[in-house]
Amino acid sequence: MISEEEQNRRRESWRQANASVRIEGGTISEEYQALQERHIRGEISRAALRAELDEMDRMR
């Protein structure tokens, strides 16, 4: 697990990234939000997150 401080840092980073997407008219799927939360909690690394996103793209 990661520290609460690191979780807060990650949560804020994702909040800002998501806001940018929404400002540009994009949407963020529930599936993607769930992956973000797993990354925030430290359940998956950034590399694992990227791999899961790539897999999601291949499935579409």
C-alpha positions in Angstrom: 0.0 0.0 0.0 1.0 3.6 -0.4 0.8 6.5 2.1 -2.3 8.6 2.5 -0.2 11.6 1.3 0.7 9.8 -1.9 -2.9 8.8 -2.4 -4.0 12.4 -2.0 -1.4 13.5 -4.5 -2.5 10.9 -7.1 -6.2 11.8 -6.5 -5.5 15.5 -7.1 -3.5 14.7 -10.3 -6.4 12.5 -11.6 -8.9 15.2 -10.6 -7.0 17.8 -12.7 -6.6 15.4 -15.6 -10.3 14.5 -15.6 -11.2 18.2 -15.5 -9.1 18.9 -18.6 -10.8 16.0 -20.4 -14.3 17.3 -19.5 -13.4 20.9 -20.4 -12.5 19.6 -23.9 -15.9 17.9 -24.1 -14.7 14.4 -23.4 -16.1 11.8 -21.0 -14.5 9.4 -18.7 -16.0 5.9 -18.5 -16.9 4.2 -15.2 -14.4 1.5 -16.1 -11.6 4.1 -16.5 -12.6 5.8 -13.3 -12.3 2.4 -11.5 -8.8 2.0 -12.9 -7.9 5.4 -11.7 -9.1 4.6 -8.2 -7.1 1.4 -8.2 -4.0 3.4 -9.1 -4.8 6.0 -6.4 -5.0 3.3 -3.8 -1.7 1.8 -5.0 -3.3 -1.5 -6.1 -1.7 -1.1 -9.6 1.4 0.6 -10.8 1.4 3.2 -13.5 2.8 0.6 -15.9 0.0 -1.8 -15.0 -2.5 1.0 -15.5 -1.1 1.7 -18.9 -1.2 -2.0 -19.8 -4.9 -2.3 -18.7 -5.8 0.8 -20.8 -4.1 -0.6 -23.8 -6.0 -3.8 -23.4 -9.3 -1.8 -23.1 -8.5 0.0 -26.3 -7.8 -3.4 -28.1 -11.1 -4.7 -26.9 -13.1 -1.8 -28.5 
